[in-house]
């Protein structure tokens, strides 16, 4: 049943680190890439993966290309616990889920990235209405954003956009609102939507057969 305060709300959801357990899968692939025991790669990392010996953007790009084209990273990554459950609840409550990801940042492998992303979303039954591949996330016009990259969060907040930081080792210095789990995300979205109604009424397509769930 839809809640009136969520009706028409657009929820902008990042994918890697939010719905997909990106760092755990990359840890596995990086250990193979570097020919090291996985135990040598700490789970606590910073943005750029310097703790794993990835020292330059060029090195990261080569690793990412290998991960996507040779190990199908975006199709085989595990789901973050709770993502499906709570996104479905938010969708049923009336929110419009808009997935926003910057997976096209490396040239000439867009087909791999897009195909694997859609395959994974369908495979994991992640509910969503829209799928946006873009860097400048503020352009999608969401009412609430969920992200884990510090630069993205600070940029969105600087523009006055309510952004929930999904907590991990790469964003420890980012202030609240923060969520350590999808349950906490759900509670923060509900609280925010109840306090600050959607500013403009949006015309949403009629749901059929359960909509995006």
C-alpha positions as CSV (number, residue, x, y, z in Angstrom):
1,X,0.0,0.0,0.0
2,X,1.3,3.4,-1.0
3,X,2.1,6.0,1.7
4,X,0.9,9.5,0.7
5,X,4.2,11.1,1.6
6,X,6.2,8.9,-0.7
7,X,3.8,9.2,-3.7
8,X,5.7,10.8,-6.5
9,X,9.1,10.8,-4.7
10,X,12.0,10.0,-7.0
11,X,14.8,8.1,-5.2
12,X,18.2,8.3,-6.9
13,X,20.1,5.1,-6.1
14,X,23.8,4.5,-6.8
15,X,24.6,0.9,-7.8
16,X,28.2,0.0,-6.8
17,X,28.6,-0.1,-3.0
18,X,24.9,0.5,-2.5
19,X,23.1,-2.4,-4.3
20,X,26.1,-4.3,-5.6
21,X,28.9,-5.4,-3.2
22,X,31.5,-3.9,-5.5
23,X,34.5,-3.8,-3.2
24,X,34.2,-7.5,-2.1
25,X,34.0,-8.7,-5.7
26,X,36.8,-6.4,-6.8
27,X,39.0,-7.8,-3.9
28,X,38.6,-11.3,-5.3
29,X,39.4,-10.2,-8.9
30,X,42.3,-8.0,-7.8
31,X,43.9,-10.8,-5.9
32,X,43.8,-12.9,-9.1
33,X,45.0,-9.9,-11.2
34,X,48.0,-9.3,-8.9
35,X,48.6,-13.1,-8.4
36,X,48.4,-12.6,-4.6
37,X,46.6,-14.5,-1.9
38,X,43.3,-12.7,-1.2
39,X,44.2,-12.5,2.5
40,X,46.9,-10.0,1.5
41,X,44.3,-7.5,0.4
42,X,42.6,-5.8,3.3
43,X,38.8,-5.3,3.3
44,X,39.2,-1.8,4.6
45,X,40.1,0.4,1.6
46,X,40.0,4.0,0.4
47,X,38.7,5.3,-2.9
48,X,41.1,4.2,-5.6
49,X,42.2,0.9,-3.9
50,X,45.7,2.1,-3.0
51,X,45.8,-0.4,-0.1
52,X,45.8,-3.1,-2.7
53,X,48.8,-1.7,-4.6
54,X,46.7,0.2,-7.2
55,X,48.7,3.4,-7.4
56,X,47.6,5.3,-10.5
57,X,44.3,5.9,-12.4
58,X,45.8,4.1,-15.3
59,X,46.4,1.0,-13.2
60,X,42.9,1.2,-11.9
61,X,41.5,1.5,-15.5
62,X,43.4,-1.6,-16.6
63,X,42.2,-3.6,-13.6
64,X,38.6,-2.4,-14.1
65,X,38.7,-3.4,-17.8
66,X,39.9,-6.8,-16.9
67,X,37.3,-7.2,-14.2
68,X,34.4,-6.3,-16.5
69,X,35.5,-7.8,-19.9
70,X,37.2,-11.0,-18.6
71,X,35.5,-11.7,-15.3
72,X,32.0,-10.2,-15.9
73,X,32.2,-8.1,-12.8
74,X,28.9,-6.3,-13.2
75,X,27.0,-9.5,-13.8
76,X,28.6,-11.6,-11.1
77,X,28.9,-9.2,-8.1
78,X,26.9,-10.1,-5.0
79,X,23.9,-8.1,-3.9
80,X,24.3,-5.9,-0.8
81,X,22.1,-7.5,1.9
82,X,18.7,-5.8,2.1
83,X,18.9,-3.9,-1.2
84,X,16.1,-5.9,-2.9
85,X,13.9,-6.1,0.1
86,X,13.9,-2.4,1.1
87,X,13.9,-1.1,-2.5
88,X,10.8,-3.2,-3.1
89,X,9.2,-1.8,0.1
90,X,10.0,1.8,-0.9
91,X,8.6,1.1,-4.4
92,X,5.4,-0.4,-2.9
93,X,5.2,2.6,-0.7
94,X,5.0,4.8,-3.8
95,X,8.6,5.9,-4.5
96,X,10.0,5.8,-8.0
97,X,13.4,4.1,-8.0
98,X,15.9,5.6,-10.3
99,X,19.2,3.7,-10.6
100,X,22.1,6.1,-11.3
101,X,25.6,4.7,-12.1
102,X,28.8,6.0,-13.7
103,X,29.8,2.6,-15.1
104,X,30.7,4.0,-18.5
105,X,33.8,5.9,-17.3
106,X,36.1,3.7,-19.4
107,X,36.0,4.0,-23.2
108,X,35.1,1.3,-25.6
109,X,33.5,-1.2,-23.2
110,X,30.1,0.3,-22.8
111,X,28.3,-2.6,-24.3
112,X,29.8,-4.9,-21.6
113,X,28.9,-2.5,-18.8
114,X,25.3,-1.9,-19.9
115,X,24.5,-5.5,-20.8
116,X,25.9,-6.9,-17.6
117,X,24.2,-4.2,-15.5
118,X,20.8,-5.0,-16.9
119,X,21.4,-8.7,-16.6
120,X,22.3,-8.3,-13.0
121,X,19.4,-6.1,-12.1
122,X,17.0,-8.6,-13.6
123,X,18.8,-11.6,-12.1
124,X,18.7,-10.1,-8.6
125,X,15.1,-8.8,-9.0
126,X,16.1,-5.2,-8.0
127,X,13.0,-3.0,-8.5
128,X,13.5,0.1,-10.5
129,X,11.7,2.4,-13.0
130,X,14.7,4.2,-14.6
131,X,18.3,3.3,-15.3
132,X,20.7,6.2,-15.9
133,X,24.4,5.8,-16.9
134,X,25.9,9.2,-16.0
135,X,28.5,11.0,-13.9
136,X,26.6,14.2,-13.0
137,X,23.9,12.7,-10.8
138,X,22.2,15.9,-9.9
139,X,20.9,16.1,-13.5
140,X,18.5,13.2,-12.9
141,X,16.3,15.3,-10.7
142,X,15.8,13.0,-7.7
143,X,14.3,14.1,-4.4
144,X,16.6,11.9,-2.3
145,X,19.9,10.4,-3.3
146,X,21.8,7.4,-1.9
147,X,25.5,7.2,-2.7
148,X,28.8,6.0,-1.2
149,X,31.4,8.1,-3.1
150,X,32.5,11.1,-1.0
151,X,32.9,13.5,-3.9
152,X,29.5,12.6,-5.3
153,X,27.8,13.1,-1.9
154,X,29.5,16.4,-1.2
155,X,28.7,17.7,-4.6
156,X,25.0,16.8,-4.3
157,X,24.8,18.2,-0.8
158,X,26.5,21.4,-2.0
159,X,23.5,21.9,-4.4
160,X,21.1,21.5,-1.5
161,X,20.1,17.9,-2.5
162,X,19.3,15.5,0.4
163,X,21.9,12.7,0.1
164,X,22.2,9.7,2.3
165,X,25.8,8.4,2.6
166,X,25.8,4.6,2.6
167,X,28.7,4.0,5.0
168,X,31.8,2.1,4.2
169,X,35.6,2.5,4.6
170,X,35.9,4.9,1.7
171,X,33.7,7.6,3.2
172,X,34.3,7.7,6.9
173,X,34.7,11.5,7.1
174,X,31.3,12.2,5.4
175,X,28.8,13.5,7.9
176,X,25.1,12.6,8.4
177,X,22.7,11.5,7.1
178,X,24.5,8.2,7.1
179,X,23.2,4.6,6.9
180,X,25.0,1.5,7.8
181,X,22.4,-0.8,6.4
182,X,19.4,-0.8,4.0
183,X,17.1,-0.9,7.0
184,X,18.6,2.5,8.1
185,X,18.3,3.8,4.5
186,X,14.6,2.9,4.5
187,X,14.0,4.7,7.8
188,X,15.9,7.8,6.7
189,X,13.9,8.0,3.5
190,X,10.6,7.6,5.3
191,X,11.5,10.3,7.9
192,X,12.7,12.7,5.2
193,X,9.7,12.2,3.0
194,X,7.3,12.7,5.9
195,X,9.0,16.0,6.9
196,X,9.6,17.4,3.4
197,X,6.9,16.6,0.9
198,X,7.7,16.2,-2.8
199,X,7.9,19.8,-4.1
200,X,6.1,19.2,-7.4
201,X,3.5,16.7,-8.4
202,X,4.9,14.3,-11.0
203,X,2.9,12.3,-13.5
204,X,3.9,8.7,-13.1
205,X,2.9,5.9,-15.4
206,X,0.1,3.7,-14.1
207,X,1.5,0.5,-12.4
208,X,0.5,-2.7,-14.0
209,X,0.8,-6.2,-12.6
210,X,2.8,-5.0,-9.6
211,X,4.8,-2.3,-11.4
212,X,8.6,-2.6,-11.0
213,X,8.7,-5.2,-8.3
